[in-house]
Amino acid sequence: MNHFLQQFDYKWLKLFLEFISALGTLPFVVIFIFGITFILNFRKGVVLVNIAVWTILLTVVAKHAADFPRPIDTDTTLMSNDYNKVNHQLKSLLPSNFTGVLDSEILSVIRNDDQLNYGFPSCHASLQTALWLGMFFLFRKKWILTVGISLILLTIFSRLYLAHHFLADVLGGLTLGMIVLGLLGIVIIRSNFFKQLSPDFKSLNILWMPLLAIPFINHLPVWVLGILLSLNLTATFVILHGSTLIFSKNTVKRILTGCIIITLLFATYYLIGDLKTIQNIYLRLLTIATIGFLLFRGSILLLKRVKFLQYKD
């Protein structure tokens, strides 16, 4: 499949598909989901953040558990400039068809080299699937479904064309994204998160569920889980204080609200780094969650004071 697609060697096509793939990277996803949260709809945005983060966390766990190679790890004749190539001559050992399994020799070589290019499942495919189908689940707009399905298919196509994934990787990502969304959708519906007028423990299930991931933090991206915990704690305070946040009717103020919070989030990450100087990973998680909570909570209180947003009873 990778070789077949790379026969269409057009510069414009490669640039376009690189752009499509870039839309599934963390910076773009962060801007997208936090933009929705702090510009369009706070409650639905918080749910979307939870959907995206749970998808990332479970995809990371699956990647480490499988530890399968990417196409460029096994076939040096494929074109790809985004990952470091290694001189493994393993093409002859690859399965001859889609239903074949990876040879044990391939797995042995790949798992013992210095590269950490985990292939299965595709995080781009799982994340875009959960994100866009989650958008449709939350907002119920037909154009979102149309755009979402188109972007999911283009993402899958791009990952294959750029030799970042095998077909099984993107299908695995697609399946995982739908499973995560389905499970979280059941939790949201059964807990009446959007309908419960007086919040209780059950209605806030979606917000406290990430606590279950803390014991497995050694296998997860600490920053991602820490920011989710801080946002969920902030959302809990907001919901218990009123019910949600409503933003200014002034479009400029709405956009500025989102831009301020997103900028502060990126600035905080680049200023303090990954905090690896803190050896204890649980203390590192607590530090990130605390900083994130102060950022979100402080920004909301400040923006509320200048009339950019307010609580809705």
N, C-alpha and C positions, 0 to 999 in steps of 0.2 A: 504493500500500500504506500509506504513512504517513497519508494523508488518510482512508482507509477505517478504519484503527484508531482514529484520533483522533475519529471519530464517537461512540465510546463514552466520552463525557466525564464520567467519574465520579471524584470526588475520591479515594475509597478505592482505586480502581484505579490512579490516577496515583501515589499514595503507595506502594502495594505494588510497582509496577514500578520506581519510583525506588530502593526498598530492594533489589530484585533487581539492579539495575544497580550499586548501591553495593558489592555483594558481589564484583564484578569489578574494583574499584579496588585500587591497590597496597597501601594500608594493610591492608585486609581480607585480601588474598592473602598478604602478609608474615606476618600473625598466624597464618593457617591453615597455611602450609607450614612455618614455623619451629616452630609448635606441634607438628605431627606429628614434626618432626625431633628436638626436644628434650623431648618428652613421651611419644610412642608408640614410634617406631622410628627410630634414628639413620640407619642405612644407607638404608632406604627413603625417609626424609625427605630425605636429601641428594640422592637421585635425583630426587625430586619437585621440589626446588628447582631442579635443573638443567633439568628439563623446562619448568618455569614460566619461568625466565630465558631459555632459548633461544627459547621462544615469543615472549616480549616483544621480544627483540633482533631476531628475524627479522620480526616484525610492524612494528616501527619502521622497519626498512630498507624493507619493502614500502610502507609509508605514504609515506615520503619519495620513493621511486622513482615511485609512481603520482601523488601529489599531487592526489588527487581531492577534490571538495567533499563536505560533509555536506548533508543535505536543507535544513537551515535556512540554508545559505549561498546557496541558489538559489531558495528559496520562502519569502517572508516571511509567508505566510498560515498556516504551520504553527506550532503551539504548542510552545515550548521555552524554559526559563528557565536552562539550564545553560551555554549558550555565548553569546558576544556576537553579536548579529545584525548583519548589514550590509545596507544598503538596496540589494541587488542585485535588480533585477526580471528574473529569468531563468527564471521558471516556464514561460513560453511556449516556451522553447528546450529544455526537458527532453524526453527520449525519450518517445514515446507508449506504449511497452510495455517489458517487462523485457529483451528481447533487443536493444533499441536502445542506441546508444553516445552518450556525452556530446558535445554540440556543441562544436566547437573554440572558439567564442566564449565559452562558459561556462568552459572551462578557461583561456582567456586572461585573463578577468576575475578568476577565483578565484586564479590563480597570481600575479597582480600586485597583490593587495590586501594589507592589513596583518594579515589573520587567518591563523592557522596551524592551522585545524581540519581536519587530515588525516582523510579519510573511509575510504578503502579500503586494507586490509581492517579489519574491526572487531577491535580488540584485546580487547574484552570477550568476543567470540565465540571468538576463537582461544585465549585464555587459559583460559576455562572449559572449553572442549572438551579441550584438552591436559591440564588439571589433573584433571578428573574421570575421563576415560578413563584417564589415567595412574594415578590412585588405584585404579581397578579392575584395571589391569595389575599393580600392585604388591601389592595385598591380596586380590584375587580374591573379593570379597564381593558377592553379588547385590544387596544393599541399596544398595551404593555405586553400582552401575550404574544402578539405578532412580532414586536421588536425583540422580545425575550427569546422566542424560539429561533428567530433568525440569528441572533447573536450567539446562542448556544451552538447552533450548527456551524457557524463561521469559526467559532473558537475551536471546536473539534477538528474542523478542516485545517485550521492554522497550525495546531499542535502536530498534526500528521505531516503537513507539508514542510514544516520547519524541522522535522525529524526529532522533535522533543519527546514524542510518545509513539508507542505502538497503538494499533487499533484497540486492543484489549484494554490499554491504559485509559483511553478516553471513554470507552463504554463503561469501564469500572467507575470512573469519576462521575459519569452521567447517572449511573444507578445509585451511587452513594449519595449524591446531591438530592435525588428524589426521595431516598429513604429518610435522610435527615429532615428534610422539609415535611415529609409525611408524619413523622413521629412528633416533631415540634408543633405541627398543625393540630394534631390530636390533643396535645397538652393545652394549647391555647384555647381551642374550642371547648373542651371539657372544663377548663378552669374559669370560663367566662371572663377572660382578661379584659375584653373590651366592653362587656355588658354589665359587670358587677359595679353597682353604684357605690357601695360601701366596701372598700377593699378588705380582704381577709387573707389568711395564709394561703389558702387554696388558689385564690384568684391571682396571686403573685408567683405561682409556680415557676413560670418562665424566667423570673428574675433571680430566684435562689438556686435554680438547678445547676448553674456553673460551679457552685460549691462542691458538687460531687466530683468535679475534675481535679480538685486540689491534691488529693493523694497521688495522682498520676503525673504531677508537675514535672518530674524528671524526664518524661517522654513528650512533653508539650512545649510549644513556644511560650516562654514566661510573659513576655510583653503583651502578647495577644490575650492571654487569659487574665492578666492583671488589669488591662484596660476594660475588658468586659465586666469584671467584678466591680470596678469603680463606676462604670456607667450604670450598671444595674442598681448599685447602692444609691446613686444619685436619683435614678428613676423612682426608687422606693420612697425616698424623701419627698419627691414631687407629688407622687400619687397619694401618699398619706396626708400631705399638706392640702392639696386640692383634689385634682383628678388628672390633670395634664397641664402642659404649657400651651398657651396660644401666642402666636407671633403677631407682630405689628402688621396692619393692613398695608403699610407702606412697603413696596417691593424692595426698595433700596435697603431699608432697615432689616428686612427679612434676610436678604443676601448677606448683609454685613454681619448679622448674628451668626450665621453658619461659617462665614469666612474667618471671623475672630476665633471661634472655638476650634476649627480645624487647624488654623495657623498656630494657635497655642499648643495644640496636641503634637504637631510635627516639630515645633520648636523645642518642646520639652523632651521629645525623644532624641533629637540630635544634640541637645545640650548635655543631657545626663548619660547618653549612650545606653548600653545594655546592662549596666550595673554588675558586670561580672566580677568586679572587685569585692562584691558581697558574696562570700563563699557559700553561705547557707542559702539554698535555692528557695526555701519557704520564706526566709527573711527578705530575699530579693523580690519575691512575689508580693509580699505585704507592702514593701516600699513602693513598688510600682502602682499597686492598687491605691495606696494612700495618696500618692502624688496625683494620680488620675482623678481621684475623688475630689481633691482640693481644686484641681483645674476645672472640672465640670461644675461642681457646686459653686465655686467662687465666680465662675463666668456667668452662671445663671443669675446669681444674686446681684452681680454688677449690672448685667443687661436688664434685669427687672427694675433696678433703681433708675436707669436712664430711659425706661419706658419702651425698650425694644421688645420685651415680652412680659407676660404676666401669667399667674395661675388662673385656671378655670375651675370653678366649683361644680 
